[in-house]
Amino acid sequence: MDTFHERYRLAVKYLEIQEGASTISNVAMVRRVAAQTGGESLTPSSASRWKSTAVPDLAVLGAIARVCGVHPGWLAFGEAGGPPPDFVNLRRASTGLSAREELA
């Protein structure tokens, strides 16, 4: 994962898998993040931009990490141990792919 945007999408996917949700809408994501920041002014388009063009400030980035259950250092910079260790297993379970199939 080279960019914040890729890591953000992966973090949201991790949250979806943890919750057994097929998708988490931008509206739902922004509500969760805003609740963690004490009511930061965010809109659904904020979450859309996080997927492609915008990098949030550190307070919001920390809130996203808490909501998704990932390390803020990994989310921000791609450091601090990578995605949660159980992410790969959760992802495989959700797709039904074996490790070999996933790499193909």
C-alpha distance (Angstrom), angle and dihedral (degrees) to the residues before:
residue distance angle dihedral
M1 . . .
D2 3.76 . .
T3 3.80 103.6 .
F4 3.77 137.8 45.7
H5 3.80 88.5 -119.6
E6 3.81 92.8 58.3
R7 3.80 91.7 45.7
Y8 3.82 91.0 47.7
R9 3.80 91.4 53.2
L10 3.81 90.0 47.8
A11 3.82 91.5 48.5
V12 3.81 91.0 52.1
K13 3.81 89.9 48.0
Y14 3.81 88.2 51.8
L15 3.81 89.4 53.0
E16 3.81 91.4 47.9
I17 3.79 91.5 51.5
Q18 3.82 92.3 47.1
E19 3.79 90.6 52.2
G20 3.78 96.3 39.5
A21 3.79 90.0 -121.5
S22 3.78 121.9 147.4
T23 3.80 89.8 -145.1
I24 3.78 140.6 -9.3
S25 3.78 112.3 -139.9
N26 3.78 123.6 -130.9
V27 3.82 87.9 -115.2
A28 3.81 92.4 55.2
M29 3.80 92.3 44.8
V30 3.80 93.3 50.5
R31 3.81 91.5 48.7
R32 3.79 91.2 53.0
V33 3.79 93.6 46.1
A34 3.81 92.9 45.8
A35 3.81 90.0 52.1
Q36 3.83 88.9 54.9
T37 3.81 93.2 49.3
G38 3.77 96.8 48.8
G39 3.77 96.3 -103.6
E40 3.81 102.2 -39.5
S41 3.80 109.2 -176.4
L42 3.80 103.3 -103.1
T43 3.78 132.3 153.7
P44 3.80 132.8 -161.5
S45 3.79 87.6 -102.6
S46 3.82 87.1 61.1
A47 3.81 89.6 63.8
S48 3.78 90.4 45.2
R49 3.80 90.8 53.9
W50 3.82 91.2 48.4
K51 3.81 86.5 62.8
S52 3.78 93.7 55.2
T53 3.81 122.4 5.1
A54 3.81 117.5 2.4
V55 3.78 131.0 72.7
P56 3.82 111.7 -157.8
D57 3.77 124.4 -132.4
L58 3.80 118.1 -92.0
A59 3.81 96.0 -95.6
V60 3.79 91.9 54.2
L61 3.79 92.0 41.4
G62 3.80 89.8 54.5
A63 3.79 90.3 49.3
I64 3.81 91.3 51.0
A65 3.80 89.6 51.4
R66 3.83 91.9 50.8
V67 3.80 92.5 47.5
C68 3.80 92.4 49.3
G69 3.80 95.9 39.9
V70 3.81 95.7 -121.8
H71 3.80 132.2 125.6
P72 3.83 112.0 -91.7
G73 3.82 91.4 -138.8
W74 3.78 90.8 56.7
L75 3.79 92.4 46.0
A76 3.80 93.2 48.7
F77 3.77 102.1 37.6
G78 3.79 109.7 6.6
E79 3.80 90.3 -109.4
A80 3.78 137.5 104.6
G81 3.77 99.2 74.2
G82 3.78 102.7 -45.5
P83 3.76 127.1 -106.4
P84 3.80 119.0 -15.6
P85 3.80 110.1 -67.4
D86 3.78 93.4 -120.8
F87 3.82 93.1 53.1
V88 3.80 94.5 90.2
N89 3.80 92.0 50.8
L90 3.80 92.3 45.4
R91 3.80 90.7 49.3
R92 3.79 92.5 49.3
A93 3.79 90.5 48.9
S94 3.79 91.3 50.6
T95 3.81 94.1 49.3
G96 3.80 98.7 34.9
L97 3.82 90.1 -131.5
S98 3.77 123.6 140.6
A99 3.81 119.9 -132.3
R100 3.82 89.5 -102.2
E101 3.83 93.1 50.0
E102 3.79 91.0 47.2
L103 3.81 91.3 56.7
A104 3.81 94.1 47.1
